[in-house]
Each structure stands twice: as C-alpha cells, then as structure tokens.
C-alpha cells in the first residue's frame, strides 16, 4: 500500500492506513472514516471500507456484541446469507469476523465485517463490494484491516 493515507483518530486511540488512490472521508454517515475505491466512471457500485465506533455497556462480552450485530444485519439487509464467520485478531485484539452476501438495489453485494470490543465501545470495520468483485477486493480489505493499531492495545 505505497503512498497510502494514514488516519489517526485520537478519540478512538486508533490508526488505520487506507489504500493509495482511494477517497478518504471522515465523520460521514456515522463512520469515523470511510475509504472509497476510485470511481470507474460507469456508475457502478464503489467498494468501500468504513470504521464505526459503537457505544457499549462496559465489559460487554464479544459474543453479545456479535449477536447484536447479526440481528442488525438481519433486519437491515435484503436477503442476507452468512457465508463465513469466526474469530480473528485486529490490532492485537480479539475480534469477530463475518462475511455476509446480500442484495441491494439490484446488486449482489458482499459485506465483510470485523468487530473489536473494548470496555464501553466496539470498533466495527466493514468492507463492502459487489459479489463478482469479492476476490479482487477482499485482499485490499484484509490489507487495510492489517494496518489497524490501537494505542491502548
């Protein structure tokens, strides 16, 4: 990710590096930061990755956070199907990862989401792309997530 954009958010004690050539938007639609792929000029869906801070009751177990997110996805997405789910690490912290396929505006999309709980908050990282582009963009999403660092970790 040469010439990438480094974003540091002191209120979250989080830093993340976005890919070169992607647009970076801060504080938009509930996201602390959103990285959006370059416009192809054809009006097609632009793959994106965003980072959201979700307030939690202190010491909420990861399993409870994941269950709440699963319920939100079920109600918010059209025809969601969980493709893969499991535990991982993000920035040295225990995290949940889920891959969901769904439909939106006649597009079949993939949502890859990482949830990292902390006392009083969860960091939710979501990457979205068209299903047909998943093999192209999942390595990009994985690279971005691999750059996440937490100052209090």
PyMOL commands that set and color helices and strands:
alter all, ss='L'
color gray80, all
select helices_A, chain A and resi 62-76+131-146
alter helices_A, ss='H'
color red, helices_A
select strands_A, chain A and resi 5-9+14-18+23-28+31-36+48-55+78-90+93-104+107-118+121-130+149-150
alter strands_A, ss='S'
color yellow, strands_A
deselect
rebuild
show_as cartoon
